[in-house]
Amino acid sequence: MARLDRTPFEAHVTDLTHDGRGVARTADGKTVFIRGALPGERVVATRTGRHRNFDEASTLEVLEAAPERVVPKCPHFGTCSGCALQHYAEDEQIHAKERVLRENLERIGHVSAERWLAPLTDASWGYRRKGRLSVRRVEKKDKTLVGFRETDPRFVADLQECHTVIPAIGMKLGALSALVDGLEARRDIPQIEFIAGDDAVALTFRHLQPLSERDREALVAFAKAQGFAIFLQPGGLDSVHPLYPEDVPLSFRLEDWDVELKFRPLDFIQVNAGLNGKMIRHAFDLLDPQPGERVLDLFAGLGNFTLPLARQVREVVGVEGEPGLVQRARENAAHNGLSNARFFAADLAKDLSSEPWMREGFDKLLLDPPRSGADFVLSVLPLKQFNRIVYVSCHPASLARDAGYLVNEKGWKLKAAGVMDMFPHTAHVESIALFEPR
């Protein structure tokens, strides 16, 4: 294999990739993706990777800056992979994400929206209430690192602070590193997951060997001093249990619908609490649920959409693939006194013909699938029963593929689409689309 040529080169950046890198062409016409470069800029870069059809590079110097370039707030930007766009003005970030959605719909789905929705935004700093921190003991540095991965994913970034994570966690990464470094099990803790409710912040320590009594006492002391709840995970998901305190009130409220959702420390919740409330309202404005209607909510999770919907319709059925989340959703329905919300566990990527809910009639469909999308379940659902579909997406390519299926093969119309900034300063694109039958 030829040695990578790292000779610095000048490049004029013409576009931005879906993951936030600048797009340029080398003198021989080859496409190069440059980390840290923005459209319209002239930069000096060095190659970090070579492939048959494109090269990868990193910015060394900005010779001509785009007017949208700003000074990153975080001192770790460029090393940590948690953010890709802190150097890009916030109002331009969301417009770039809208362009990604438009291009995906046109290129992958061969569809276009009749109407573009105004981008949905909320607070752009200190918003992330759920995430996973990597932990690594680095003997050469005589230090234990706690943070997100570097841009080179083989390494853990040496972080002291993170401005996108909620301050209760983001401003205490140095303290977390010092805590783990002082444990006897510091080489046996590969990750720490954090999650925040309205009244508690929980840390879950994955540990590969049993913890000593000394380590357990150190974790409890840290929890008391910092105001955290501590959970331990010695094995799989079922092994998670509280260390301190024994009873942890993890929940968040959706005030507009008088709903409280309780959850466990490794459950999925939307990472951005402020945007989540706006997203639910946005989805309902598009879905237009009526008091006499029955609504099907697929990939329902804890009931983030299902339970607020139950306040507005005759009945809502939530379907989710993870049995534990279904159980929590049922408990949340009972906790909120909602008898018109029913939940079922089903793998939505497999044959559903025997599922009881498939034989029930519905007026409208709401779905919020994972990155893989909802192509299979859309292919087996009797779509003619619905008079409206609202699709919430965390991956524009799978939304575009599924939109193409609905429009080009099933005769629906893509009435509206838009982006939502669930993850400011990252290249992650959250979006929403409204479909109606022709």
C-alpha angles and dihedrals in degrees: 000000000000117000114256112257106229095178108141115250137184120243138180110222116220106171147006125247124228088259095052103262124132118250121223140149127237123228091270092053098256117144116244127190111213122199113220096021127115133205113278095024131122110215143171110233141172127218118253098174141013127209135170096259103023145014130224124222145169128227116252099174137002109225097177116018125211114241087241093062114113135179109267113244095216120073089212095058111127093029101053115065093210092097131031103174110045089115090059121083110257096239089051093050093063092045089052089053090050089054090052090053093047092049093048093050092050099039101037104024099029088222137114131202119250088217133021116219121222110260114264115228141167137170110339100201132057092010105121110102099168132045149119124257119202119224126205133168108220109198094189089060093036086228142111114229123211117185147080123308120278120244083267096062093209089078136059114229116243097235130180096173143008121201099195094055118079108276093243087069105018095059094045102056091110090053090049091052091050091048094053092042089059095053124099087224095053092123092048100056110087099171147006120208121204130198132169133206127183094277107021142040116210130199120197115201115204108208128184096201131038112275120243120238088250091056092047090052091050091052092049092049090051091049092052094046096047100034097244133138113229126213127182127216113192094164139352128346092283091059095066111117137159121264097178130039105011094218115045118183101216110175144115132211130227097205097188090065100030090240129142120195119201119202144174125246097262097037121119115256128161107271097221111061097188094047091044093062091047091047093054091051090046092051092049092049088057096041092047095203114205128207095247098047135104115220130196116214114193124198085019100170112182091347099273091156100015099064097046087048089055088064090061109035140051093249139349128196119203121199123193134170098219110078093204092057090047090054091050090048091054090048090049091052090053092044090056095043093245112150094167095068116085126182133204133186114227138147100243092200094062139063109303101179093111095049111113094219091058090068094053122094121243136185101206140017130216121181135177106181130180122260091285090066131215106284097130099045091047089053093055101038118098092241096183090077092067124081093188138020126196114193120194111195138191094188122049095202095059091043089052092050092049092044089054090053094049095045104034101034106025100035100241125144124236095224098175143356137179146156131255122202100228091151110034116197091022128092091240111127119207114186145171133211137190121212128188130181118257 
